[in-house]
Amino acid sequence: MRSRNKQQKALAELFATLGKKSNKGKPSDYEILSFSGQLPEHKLEHQLHAIEKRISELEKSDRKKPGRLPVKKNDYSEIFDQAKLTHRQMEVASLKYEFELPTAEIARKIGRHRSTVQEHLERAISKMKMTKAALERRKQRAGHTKED
């Protein structure tokens, strides 16, 4: 069990964080009572747990908010289709190359870690390079048969 002063300090920090996350400016009566030390310790502990849970939920919902995408600047859908990218690779590649979003923002939008997004991009690039090489080989073969 946490000491009462540590609990109140933790609550104050969590309320401040929660206020920033949810844009609430004024503390509730319950919050005021907990700061003044008028709440029993078991309720203080319960309140602390509830606030930690709420902050966690807010952070998760922030990651999953779709938000507006900027205008699509390029269209590489034909290339993505030819490369037979997975759904996730196509999504990440589209956000990176068609919408020109930075990797960190892509990660936030799809709710994945930045390194995971980077791995999907690397695999997508690899598949597109292999597809490009295969298409070039076909063109060369087709060129040789026409000359013969």
N, C-alpha and C positions, 0 to 999 in steps of 0.2 A: 504494500500500500504506500502511495506517495505521501510525503509530508504535506500538510495543508498549505504552506507557503509555496512549495513547488507546484502543487496543484493549481493554486490561484494564478501563479505566474504562467504556467502552461495554458490555462484557460484564457488568460489575457492575450497571449500570443495567438492562440487558435481563433479567438473572436476577431482579432485584428486581421488575420488571414482570411477568415470567413467573410468579414466585411469587405475586403478587397475583391474576393471572388464573386460575391453576390450583389455588390454595390449597395449594401445596406449601411446607412450612416449611423443610425441611432441604435444603442443596445436595448434589448428587451428588459422588462422588469426582472425576469429570471436571471439575466446576465448581471444586472445591478446587484441583486441579492447575493449572487455567487461571489462577486468582487468584494462586497462588504463583509463577507464571512458569515452571513446569516443562514446559509444552507448547511445542512448536516453533511458530514464527510462522504457518506455513501452516495448522496445525491450529486455531490460535486464530482465524484469519480464517474458516475453514470453520465453526467452532462459532458464531461471531458471526452468520454468514449463516443457519445453521440455527435459531438462536434468534429472529432477526427474522422468519423465515418462520413459525415456530410461533406467535409473538405475533399475526401477521397472521391466521393461521387461527383462533385463539381469538377474536379480535375479530369476525371474520366469523360464526363460529358463535354468538356472543353475540347478534348482530343477528337471526339467523334462528331462535332458540329460540322456539317457540310460546308457552310460558308459559300460565298460566291467565288466562282473562278473568273480569272481575267479572260479577255477575248482570246480565242484560239489564234495563234500567230502563224502556225504551219499545219499542214495536214500530211501526216505520215502513215495514215491508217492502212494504205495499200502495202507499204513496206512491213508494217507490223503483222499484217495478215500473212504475207508471203513467208515471213520468218517463223510463223507458227508459234508466237509467243503465248505463254500462259496468260490467264486473265489478269493476274497480279502484275506480271511483267509488262503487259500491255498498258495497264492502268498507270503504273509508275513511269514508264517510258513516255506515255502521252502527256502526263503532267510535267515531266522534265523537258521534253523536246518540242511538244506542240504548244503547251501553255507557258513554257519557260519559267517554271517555278523552281526555287532552290530546294535542295534535298531535304533540308530541315523542315520546310513548310509542307512538302509532300508527306513526310513522316507524320507530322501533326494532323494533316487532313485525313490520312487513312488509318491513323491510330496504331502505327508501327514504329519501332525504333529506327533511328536514322541509319544505323549500320545495316539493318534488314532491307531498307529501301535501297541502299547502295548495292547490296548483293543482288537484288532483283534487277537493278539497272545494269550491272556488270554482266549478268546472264543474258539479259535482253540484247545488249550490245554484241556479245559473243555470238548469239544466234543470228543477229542481223548481218554481222560480218561473214559468217559461214554461208548465209543465204546469198549475199552479194557475190561471194567468190564462186558459188555454184552457178549463179546466173551468168557470170562472166565466162565460166568454162563452157556453158551451153552455147553462148554467143560465139565463142571461138570455134567450137566444133561446127556450128551451123555455118560460119564463115568459111571454114576449110572445105566443107562439102559443096558449097556453091562454087568455089574456085576450081574444084576438080572436074 
